[in-house]
Amino acid sequence: MGYIKKNNTTSPTGNHIVRFPQVKSYNQLAHLHYLQGMANLDKVVVVTGFGEVGPFGNSSLRWEMEAFGEFSFEGCIELAWIMGLIKRSEQTGKTSGDVYIGW
C-alpha cells in the first residue's frame, strides 16, 4: 500500500459557468414600438434551439480545443457529463444531515 497523507487537502472545484444574455426591460425596448404589428405571428417560424455535435462535444468545447489545444478542468467535466461518464449529485447525508453537491 502507498503512503496516505493524514491532512489531505483537496484542489479547488471547477468554475463551470453558463452565461445567459441579459434581458432588457420593457422601457428599454420602447424605441422599437414601430415594429408592432409588422409580422403576422400566425405564420412566423420560430427556432427554439440549436446545437453543435462534433468530436469535441459541443461548440464551447470545440472552441476551447481550437483556442488552447487542450481542455480546461471545467471542459473535462463538461465532456464527461455529455458522454454520461459522470452525473451531478445533490444529496443530504441520512445520519449527518450534511449536504453534498458535486459530480
Rosetta blueprint (number, residue, H / E / L):
1 M L
2 G L
3 Y L
4 I L
5 K L
6 K L
7 N L
8 N L
9 T L
10 T L
11 S L
12 P L
13 T L
14 G L
15 N L
16 H L
17 I L
18 V L
19 R L
20 F L
21 P L
22 Q L
23 V L
24 K L
25 S L
26 Y L
27 N H
28 Q H
29 L H
30 A H
31 H H
32 L H
33 H H
34 Y H
35 L H
36 Q L
37 G L
38 M L
39 A L
40 N L
41 L H
42 D H
43 K H
44 V L
45 V L
46 V L
47 V L
48 T L
49 G L
50 F L
51 G L
52 E L
53 V L
54 G E
55 P L
56 F L
57 G E
58 N L
59 S H
60 S H
61 L H
62 R H
63 W H
64 E H
65 M H
66 E H
67 A H
68 F H
69 G L
70 E L
71 F L
72 S L
73 F H
74 E H
75 G H
76 C H
77 I H
78 E H
79 L H
80 A H
81 W H
82 I H
83 M L
84 G L
85 L L
86 I L
87 K L
88 R L
89 S E
90 E E
91 Q E
92 T E
93 G L
94 K L
95 T L
96 S L
97 G L
98 D L
99 V E
100 Y E
101 I E
102 G E
103 W L
